[in-house]
């Protein structure tokens, strides 16, 4: 049990399903939700939010949450291009903020968030769910840090997603609003490259984007790839919206970590035609090969974030790392070569 007072948080913006995990995980560490606010437009997640959290009241004016002195944290999964302005507003109200990825959609927004965070000394955190919400990553982090696979030489991060077009709101198909496939989805894999290599920065070697299979949605980027390097380490990233309906989950997300003395493969959400459930990890080194079930491993991000809120530390994620991930993702998006469809 935590020795801290009960953390109180508010929710502003529920436009993406990731808000479900954010709220559920905060409640799981004993935090108390003061309420949620959402706009009156097309919010496809509204019914799902109410169904999951029937006891959380809807607030008519978001200023009520911003001005509530007992609320320490605002969490948000609003429309992506609105997240930076919201985060700035939250920090200027003296509160910490956690947003879904992408935390911003332009380099100008990144500069603004960096400046206000420094001015206010508040916490700005992006919940990179493909690391913070995946138990296999917790175990893989311990294995890499132990030296069991030697020095990390390369990561290969795959982020396939199911389109579920009938469930998507209009902003999902507007690159000015969602930021582009690399700024959005690929930020996960950039985060993992820096995390597992221990790098503070990376060189962008190549990035490409395209609409390869959805001509009826010209604003959609359904495929993207990036090649990164830092010293002797490299990272390849592929993200897409081509998960077939026949798969039993939204995407077969995988991460392979090549080391000088072995390698790891994480099958995060499904082991196709294999073991049930998620959080599968395979370790191969000079001692042999083995499978590790990570389903009982902890997810320390939220407890660490709570610690940071009360102690003013950076144990969940440093701001330097958070902003570097955003910078690399936005530059990859900006510099990407367009693949002919």
ABEGO torsion letter per residue (X at the ends): XBABBBBBBBBBEAABAAAAAAAAAAAAAGBBBAEBBBBABBBAAAAAAAAABAABBBBABAAAAAABAABABBBBBBBAAAAAAAAAAAAAAGBBBBBBOBABABAAAAAAAAAAAAAAGBBBBBBBAAAAABAAAAAAAAAAAAGAAEBBABBBBBBBBBAGAAABBAAAABAAAAGEAAABAAAAAAAAAAAAAGBABBBBABBBBBBAABAABAABBABBBBBBBBEABBBBBBBBAABBAABABABBBBBBBBBAAEBBBBBAABBBGBBBEBGBBBBBBAAEBBBBBAAABBBAAAAAAAAAAAAGBBAABBAAAAAAAAAAAAAAAAABBBBBX
